[in-house]
C-alpha cells in the first residue's frame, strides 16, 4: 500500500473588469499550486491525504478598458517608422562599407 500526500494551494484574487461603456464585471482570478509527495512505506511521519489551502488576497485588481487618443496612436506610428529607417540605415551602412572593403582588397590583390 502506497500512502500519498497531495496538497493544493489555491490563490484567489478579486478582480473588476470595466469595459469602455462602463459595465462592470466582478470576478476572481485563481491560481493553483500543487505539491505531491509519495510517502515511503514504514515511515509514519506524514499523514496521507489530500489537503486544500486557500489564500484570499487582500488586494483587488482592476482592469479598465480605455480608448487611446489619436495623438498617442500617431506618435506610436512615427516611432515605428523612425525605427524602421534607423535599422535600414544601419544595414545599408554595413553593406556599403563591407562592399567597399572587399573592393579595395581585390584592387590590391589580397583577395583572390
ZIDAHU-V328710 format. One record per residue. N is the residue number from 1. PHI is phi in whole degrees, 0 to 359 (none if undefined). Layout:
n = (N | N)
phi = (PHI | PHI)
//
This chain:
n = (1 | 2 | 3 | 4 | 5 | 6 | 7 | 8 | 9 | 10 | 11 | 12 | 13 | 14 | 15 | 16 | 17 | 18 | 19 | 20 | 21 | 22 | 23 | 24 | 25 | 26 | 27 | 28 | 29 | 30 | 31 | 32 | 33 | 34 | 35 | 36 | 37 | 38 | 39 | 40 | 41 | 42 | 43 | 44 | 45 | 46 | 47 | 48 | 49 | 50 | 51 | 52 | 53 | 54 | 55 | 56 | 57 | 58 | 59 | 60 | 61 | 62 | 63 | 64 | 65 | 66 | 67 | 68 | 69 | 70 | 71 | 72 | 73 | 74 | 75 | 76 | 77 | 78 | 79 | 80 | 81 | 82 | 83 | 84 | 85 | 86 | 87 | 88 | 89 | 90 | 91 | 92 | 93 | 94 | 95 | 96 | 97 | 98 | 99 | 100 | 101 | 102 | 103 | 104 | 105 | 106 | 107 | 108 | 109 | 110 | 111 | 112)
phi = (none | 255 | 258 | 247 | 239 | 236 | 236 | 235 | 255 | 248 | 260 | 239 | 240 | 294 | 224 | 238 | 257 | 240 | 277 | 293 | 271 | 98 | 287 | 255 | 240 | 271 | 212 | 225 | 256 | 242 | 222 | 238 | 242 | 246 | 238 | 235 | 220 | 277 | 278 | 274 | 290 | 101 | 264 | 250 | 283 | 250 | 271 | 283 | 150 | 244 | 238 | 245 | 238 | 249 | 237 | 272 | 285 | 278 | 251 | 243 | 261 | 238 | 252 | 235 | 277 | 224 | 278 | 272 | 298 | 298 | 296 | 295 | 298 | 296 | 297 | 296 | 296 | 297 | 295 | 293 | 297 | 298 | 295 | 296 | 297 | 295 | 295 | 294 | 295 | 296 | 297 | 299 | 296 | 298 | 295 | 297 | 291 | 294 | 297 | 295 | 293 | 294 | 298 | 295 | 293 | 293 | 295 | 269 | 88 | 276 | 247 | 247)
//
